[in-house]
Amino acid sequence: MKREADTIHDATDEVDDLLPEYDFSGGVRGKYYRPGKTTIRMTIDEDVARYFYSAELLNAALRQLIAEGRAPEPRDDASGS
């Protein structure tokens, strides 16, 4: 017996929704993938941004707080929520 997900999957395999002008033949798989790095967007206040104007500076300062034991406890969940 087929499951509903199998039926949906079979139906989508039959439809090619890419337009002919999309050409990925010169594409590079994983070009922008950076293992070990996670992009997290957050807003920092202007007074803090005057001192930490790059990700490198901010990461260095946060790592120092972690090393000194002055950082909050890490979250247990891997999802980050």
C-alpha positions, -999 to +999 in steps of 0.1 A: +000+000+000+013+034-010+016+061+017+004+096+010+039+109+011+049+084-017+021+096-038+030+133-034+067+125-041+057+105-073+036+134-085+063+160-080+089+138-099+068+141-130+067+179-130+098+199-140+092+233-127+126+248-136+124+272-165+146+265-195+166+297-189+179+284-156+213+269-164+232+253-135+257+234-156+285+257-144+273+257-108+295+246-079+279+225-052+285+238-017+303+270-029+291+290+001+290+262+027+313+267+056+314+237+080+317+246+116+302+280+112+267+290+120+252+323+109+232+339+137+217+374+131+212+396+161+210+433+167+235+450+189+232+485+203+251+513+188+273+519+218+285+483+217+289+484+179+314+512+182+337+488+199+328+455+182+324+465+146+333+431+131+323+395+138+359+387+146+362+412+174+328+402+188+337+365+188+371+372+204+355+391+232+328+365+238+354+337+238+373+356+264+342+358+286+337+321+281+373+313+291+371+335+322+339+317+333+318+349+330+295+338+302+260+325+308+255+287+309+252+272+274+219+259+262+213+222+262+193+220+230+212+217+197+184+236+178+193+269+193+157+278+202 
